[in-house]
Amino acid sequence: MQDITQTITHVPIEHYVILCSLLFVIGVAGVLIKRNALVIFMSIEIMLNSINLLLVAFSAYHNDPAGQVFVFFVMIVAAAEVAVGLALVVMVYRHTHSIDIDFLNKLKW
């Protein structure tokens, strides 16, 4: 455990913040631009993973394991989101033969 912490702390924290910010912006752009439901779910996962990376980096820099414990809870929420989201996408595809978000607007009552 000590070797990993030393490896993480060799890189300046600003680099982690910049990398995580770029990943988060890419995820937001994917949610806002794409119309495919699977790409939107993957973009949400990118956003969650960027936050996880930042939590681990800050946790290692401050020698506090609370951030790393919190990452496990975020991963559990992400796994549940993927399971429910994929179930919804499969059911929509079975009925409409499309996973295009614009096409789903036509399903309103």
PyMOL commands that place a pseudoatom at each C-alpha (Angstrom):
pseudoatom trace, name=CA, resn=MET, resi=1, chain=A, elem=C, hetatm=0, pos=[0.000, 0.000, 0.000]
pseudoatom trace, name=CA, resn=GLN, resi=2, chain=A, elem=C, hetatm=0, pos=[2.841, 2.369, 0.805]
pseudoatom trace, name=CA, resn=ASP, resi=3, chain=A, elem=C, hetatm=0, pos=[4.396, 1.938, -2.683]
pseudoatom trace, name=CA, resn=ILE, resi=4, chain=A, elem=C, hetatm=0, pos=[1.151, 2.925, -4.397]
pseudoatom trace, name=CA, resn=THR, resi=5, chain=A, elem=C, hetatm=0, pos=[0.785, 6.014, -2.213]
pseudoatom trace, name=CA, resn=GLN, resi=6, chain=A, elem=C, hetatm=0, pos=[4.357, 7.048, -2.977]
pseudoatom trace, name=CA, resn=THR, resi=7, chain=A, elem=C, hetatm=0, pos=[3.755, 6.549, -6.689]
pseudoatom trace, name=CA, resn=ILE, resi=8, chain=A, elem=C, hetatm=0, pos=[0.583, 8.640, -6.648]
pseudoatom trace, name=CA, resn=THR, resi=9, chain=A, elem=C, hetatm=0, pos=[2.197, 11.453, -4.667]
pseudoatom trace, name=CA, resn=HIS, resi=10, chain=A, elem=C, hetatm=0, pos=[5.134, 11.750, -7.108]
pseudoatom trace, name=CA, resn=VAL, resi=11, chain=A, elem=C, hetatm=0, pos=[2.764, 13.281, -9.659]
pseudoatom trace, name=CA, resn=PRO, resi=12, chain=A, elem=C, hetatm=0, pos=[1.640, 16.798, -8.697]
pseudoatom trace, name=CA, resn=ILE, resi=13, chain=A, elem=C, hetatm=0, pos=[-1.989, 17.075, -7.612]
pseudoatom trace, name=CA, resn=GLU, resi=14, chain=A, elem=C, hetatm=0, pos=[-2.605, 19.701, -10.305]
pseudoatom trace, name=CA, resn=HIS, resi=15, chain=A, elem=C, hetatm=0, pos=[-2.070, 17.057, -12.988]
pseudoatom trace, name=CA, resn=TYR, resi=16, chain=A, elem=C, hetatm=0, pos=[-4.760, 14.882, -11.438]
pseudoatom trace, name=CA, resn=VAL, resi=17, chain=A, elem=C, hetatm=0, pos=[-7.148, 17.820, -11.260]
pseudoatom trace, name=CA, resn=ILE, resi=18, chain=A, elem=C, hetatm=0, pos=[-6.542, 18.720, -14.914]
pseudoatom trace, name=CA, resn=LEU, resi=19, chain=A, elem=C, hetatm=0, pos=[-6.916, 15.097, -16.089]
pseudoatom trace, name=CA, resn=CYS, resi=20, chain=A, elem=C, hetatm=0, pos=[-10.107, 14.574, -14.105]
pseudoatom trace, name=CA, resn=SER, resi=21, chain=A, elem=C, hetatm=0, pos=[-11.535, 17.868, -15.316]
pseudoatom trace, name=CA, resn=LEU, resi=22, chain=A, elem=C, hetatm=0, pos=[-10.865, 16.903, -18.934]
pseudoatom trace, name=CA, resn=LEU, resi=23, chain=A, elem=C, hetatm=0, pos=[-12.452, 13.488, -18.444]
pseudoatom trace, name=CA, resn=PHE, resi=24, chain=A, elem=C, hetatm=0, pos=[-15.491, 15.069, -16.797]
pseudoatom trace, name=CA, resn=VAL, resi=25, chain=A, elem=C, hetatm=0, pos=[-15.893, 17.593, -19.630]
pseudoatom trace, name=CA, resn=ILE, resi=26, chain=A, elem=C, hetatm=0, pos=[-15.646, 14.782, -22.198]
pseudoatom trace, name=CA, resn=GLY, resi=27, chain=A, elem=C, hetatm=0, pos=[-18.369, 12.919, -20.314]
pseudoatom trace, name=CA, resn=VAL, resi=28, chain=A, elem=C, hetatm=0, pos=[-20.631, 15.985, -20.184]
pseudoatom trace, name=CA, resn=ALA, resi=29, chain=A, elem=C, hetatm=0, pos=[-20.098, 16.590, -23.901]
pseudoatom trace, name=CA, resn=GLY, resi=30, chain=A, elem=C, hetatm=0, pos=[-21.003, 12.965, -24.604]
pseudoatom trace, name=CA, resn=VAL, resi=31, chain=A, elem=C, hetatm=0, pos=[-24.245, 13.296, -22.648]
pseudoatom trace, name=CA, resn=LEU, resi=32, chain=A, elem=C, hetatm=0, pos=[-25.217, 16.570, -24.296]
pseudoatom trace, name=CA, resn=ILE, resi=33, chain=A, elem=C, hetatm=0, pos=[-24.205, 15.816, -27.890]
pseudoatom trace, name=CA, resn=LYS, resi=34, chain=A, elem=C, hetatm=0, pos=[-24.862, 12.128, -28.520]
pseudoatom trace, name=CA, resn=ARG, resi=35, chain=A, elem=C, hetatm=0, pos=[-28.318, 10.705, -29.145]
pseudoatom trace, name=CA, resn=ASN, resi=36, chain=A, elem=C, hetatm=0, pos=[-27.466, 7.053, -28.584]
pseudoatom trace, name=CA, resn=ALA, resi=37, chain=A, elem=C, hetatm=0, pos=[-28.525, 5.753, -25.172]
pseudoatom trace, name=CA, resn=LEU, resi=38, chain=A, elem=C, hetatm=0, pos=[-25.500, 3.480, -24.789]
pseudoatom trace, name=CA, resn=VAL, resi=39, chain=A, elem=C, hetatm=0, pos=[-23.087, 6.331, -25.496]
pseudoatom trace, name=CA, resn=ILE, resi=40, chain=A, elem=C, hetatm=0, pos=[-24.895, 8.456, -22.923]
pseudoatom trace, name=CA, resn=PHE, resi=41, chain=A, elem=C, hetatm=0, pos=[-24.498, 5.711, -20.296]
pseudoatom trace, name=CA, resn=MET, resi=42, chain=A, elem=C, hetatm=0, pos=[-20.801, 5.375, -21.150]
pseudoatom trace, name=CA, resn=SER, resi=43, chain=A, elem=C, hetatm=0, pos=[-20.391, 9.144, -20.822]
pseudoatom trace, name=CA, resn=ILE, resi=44, chain=A, elem=C, hetatm=0, pos=[-21.965, 9.041, -17.370]
pseudoatom trace, name=CA, resn=GLU, resi=45, chain=A, elem=C, hetatm=0, pos=[-19.524, 6.278, -16.433]
pseudoatom trace, name=CA, resn=ILE, resi=46, chain=A, elem=C, hetatm=0, pos=[-16.604, 8.433, -17.622]
pseudoatom trace, name=CA, resn=MET, resi=47, chain=A, elem=C, hetatm=0, pos=[-17.827, 11.242, -15.375]
pseudoatom trace, name=CA, resn=LEU, resi=48, chain=A, elem=C, hetatm=0, pos=[-18.133, 8.922, -12.370]
pseudoatom trace, name=CA, resn=ASN, resi=49, chain=A, elem=C, hetatm=0, pos=[-14.684, 7.438, -12.988]
pseudoatom trace, name=CA, resn=SER, resi=50, chain=A, elem=C, hetatm=0, pos=[-13.098, 10.882, -13.222]
pseudoatom trace, name=CA, resn=ILE, resi=51, chain=A, elem=C, hetatm=0, pos=[-14.556, 11.731, -9.832]
pseudoatom trace, name=CA, resn=ASN, resi=52, chain=A, elem=C, hetatm=0, pos=[-13.296, 8.409, -8.445]
pseudoatom trace, name=CA, resn=LEU, resi=53, chain=A, elem=C, hetatm=0, pos=[-9.778, 9.122, -9.694]
pseudoatom trace, name=CA, resn=LEU, resi=54, chain=A, elem=C, hetatm=0, pos=[-9.805, 12.546, -8.091]
pseudoatom trace, name=CA, resn=LEU, resi=55, chain=A, elem=C, hetatm=0, pos=[-11.075, 11.114, -4.795]
pseudoatom trace, name=CA, resn=VAL, resi=56, chain=A, elem=C, hetatm=0, pos=[-8.267, 8.541, -4.742]
pseudoatom trace, name=CA, resn=ALA, resi=57, chain=A, elem=C, hetatm=0, pos=[-5.647, 11.171, -5.591]
pseudoatom trace, name=CA, resn=PHE, resi=58, chain=A, elem=C, hetatm=0, pos=[-6.785, 13.538, -2.841]
pseudoatom trace, name=CA, resn=SER, resi=59, chain=A, elem=C, hetatm=0, pos=[-7.043, 10.641, -0.417]
pseudoatom trace, name=CA, resn=ALA, resi=60, chain=A, elem=C, hetatm=0, pos=[-3.470, 9.574, -1.151]
pseudoatom trace, name=CA, resn=TYR, resi=61, chain=A, elem=C, hetatm=0, pos=[-2.136, 13.117, -0.855]
pseudoatom trace, name=CA, resn=HIS, resi=62, chain=A, elem=C, hetatm=0, pos=[-3.776, 13.667, 2.528]
pseudoatom trace, name=CA, resn=ASN, resi=63, chain=A, elem=C, hetatm=0, pos=[-3.082, 10.130, 3.841]
pseudoatom trace, name=CA, resn=ASP, resi=64, chain=A, elem=C, hetatm=0, pos=[-6.777, 9.704, 4.608]
pseudoatom trace, name=CA, resn=PRO, resi=65, chain=A, elem=C, hetatm=0, pos=[-8.464, 6.450, 3.514]
pseudoatom trace, name=CA, resn=ALA, resi=66, chain=A, elem=C, hetatm=0, pos=[-11.957, 7.990, 3.683]
pseudoatom trace, name=CA, resn=GLY, resi=67, chain=A, elem=C, hetatm=0, pos=[-11.810, 9.051, 0.029]
pseudoatom trace, name=CA, resn=GLN, resi=68, chain=A, elem=C, hetatm=0, pos=[-10.870, 5.559, -1.075]
pseudoatom trace, name=CA, resn=VAL, resi=69, chain=A, elem=C, hetatm=0, pos=[-13.720, 4.066, 0.943]
pseudoatom trace, name=CA, resn=PHE, resi=70, chain=A, elem=C, hetatm=0, pos=[-16.123, 6.541, -0.630]
pseudoatom trace, name=CA, resn=VAL, resi=71, chain=A, elem=C, hetatm=0, pos=[-14.954, 5.369, -4.079]
pseudoatom trace, name=CA, resn=PHE, resi=72, chain=A, elem=C, hetatm=0, pos=[-16.396, 1.921, -3.362]
pseudoatom trace, name=CA, resn=PHE, resi=73, chain=A, elem=C, hetatm=0, pos=[-19.815, 3.433, -2.691]
pseudoatom trace, name=CA, resn=VAL, resi=74, chain=A, elem=C, hetatm=0, pos=[-19.636, 5.421, -5.933]
pseudoatom trace, name=CA, resn=MET, resi=75, chain=A, elem=C, hetatm=0, pos=[-18.706, 2.226, -7.791]
pseudoatom trace, name=CA, resn=ILE, resi=76, chain=A, elem=C, hetatm=0, pos=[-21.717, 0.429, -6.305]
pseudoatom trace, name=CA, resn=VAL, resi=77, chain=A, elem=C, hetatm=0, pos=[-24.022, 3.226, -7.459]
pseudoatom trace, name=CA, resn=ALA, resi=78, chain=A, elem=C, hetatm=0, pos=[-22.405, 3.125, -10.910]
pseudoatom trace, name=CA, resn=ALA, resi=79, chain=A, elem=C, hetatm=0, pos=[-22.919, -0.638, -11.164]
pseudoatom trace, name=CA, resn=ALA, resi=80, chain=A, elem=C, hetatm=0, pos=[-26.579, -0.281, -10.210]
pseudoatom trace, name=CA, resn=GLU, resi=81, chain=A, elem=C, hetatm=0, pos=[-26.990, 2.523, -12.752]
pseudoatom trace, name=CA, resn=VAL, resi=82, chain=A, elem=C, hetatm=0, pos=[-25.520, 0.359, -15.497]
pseudoatom trace, name=CA, resn=ALA, resi=83, chain=A, elem=C, hetatm=0, pos=[-27.726, -2.614, -14.626]
pseudoatom trace, name=CA, resn=VAL, resi=84, chain=A, elem=C, hetatm=0, pos=[-30.950, -0.578, -14.590]
pseudoatom trace, name=CA, resn=GLY, resi=85, chain=A, elem=C, hetatm=0, pos=[-29.935, 1.475, -17.624]
pseudoatom trace, name=CA, resn=LEU, resi=86, chain=A, elem=C, hetatm=0, pos=[-29.079, -1.548, -19.755]
pseudoatom trace, name=CA, resn=ALA, resi=87, chain=A, elem=C, hetatm=0, pos=[-32.328, -3.245, -18.772]
pseudoatom trace, name=CA, resn=LEU, resi=88, chain=A, elem=C, hetatm=0, pos=[-34.229, -0.167, -19.926]
pseudoatom trace, name=CA, resn=VAL, resi=89, chain=A, elem=C, hetatm=0, pos=[-32.277, 0.042, -23.174]
pseudoatom trace, name=CA, resn=VAL, resi=90, chain=A, elem=C, hetatm=0, pos=[-32.923, -3.639, -23.934]
pseudoatom trace, name=CA, resn=MET, resi=91, chain=A, elem=C, hetatm=0, pos=[-36.664, -3.261, -23.315]
pseudoatom trace, name=CA, resn=VAL, resi=92, chain=A, elem=C, hetatm=0, pos=[-36.875, -0.115, -25.458]
pseudoatom trace, name=CA, resn=TYR, resi=93, chain=A, elem=C, hetatm=0, pos=[-34.922, -1.805, -28.249]
pseudoatom trace, name=CA, resn=ARG, resi=94, chain=A, elem=C, hetatm=0, pos=[-37.219, -4.839, -28.191]
pseudoatom trace, name=CA, resn=HIS, resi=95, chain=A, elem=C, hetatm=0, pos=[-40.271, -2.641, -28.722]
pseudoatom trace, name=CA, resn=THR, resi=96, chain=A, elem=C, hetatm=0, pos=[-38.920, 0.068, -31.055]
pseudoatom trace, name=CA, resn=HIS, resi=97, chain=A, elem=C, hetatm=0, pos=[-35.854, -1.555, -32.702]
pseudoatom trace, name=CA, resn=SER, resi=98, chain=A, elem=C, hetatm=0, pos=[-33.952, 1.674, -32.016]
pseudoatom trace, name=CA, resn=ILE, resi=99, chain=A, elem=C, hetatm=0, pos=[-32.037, 3.157, -29.114]
pseudoatom trace, name=CA, resn=ASP, resi=100, chain=A, elem=C, hetatm=0, pos=[-32.041, 6.670, -30.535]
pseudoatom trace, name=CA, resn=ILE, resi=101, chain=A, elem=C, hetatm=0, pos=[-33.049, 9.203, -27.886]
pseudoatom trace, name=CA, resn=ASP, resi=102, chain=A, elem=C, hetatm=0, pos=[-34.873, 11.419, -30.408]
pseudoatom trace, name=CA, resn=PHE, resi=103, chain=A, elem=C, hetatm=0, pos=[-37.024, 8.463, -31.419]
pseudoatom trace, name=CA, resn=LEU, resi=104, chain=A, elem=C, hetatm=0, pos=[-37.998, 7.905, -27.793]
pseudoatom trace, name=CA, resn=ASN, resi=105, chain=A, elem=C, hetatm=0, pos=[-39.648, 11.330, -27.652]
pseudoatom trace, name=CA, resn=LYS, resi=106, chain=A, elem=C, hetatm=0, pos=[-42.319, 9.956, -30.007]
pseudoatom trace, name=CA, resn=LEU, resi=107, chain=A, elem=C, hetatm=0, pos=[-43.325, 7.413, -27.338]
pseudoatom trace, name=CA, resn=LYS, resi=108, chain=A, elem=C, hetatm=0, pos=[-45.012, 10.071, -25.207]
pseudoatom trace, name=CA, resn=TRP, resi=109, chain=A, elem=C, hetatm=0, pos=[-48.729, 9.568, -24.545]
for i in range(1, 109): cmd.bond("trace and resi %d" % i, "trace and resi %d" % (i + 1))
show_as sticks, trace
zoom trace
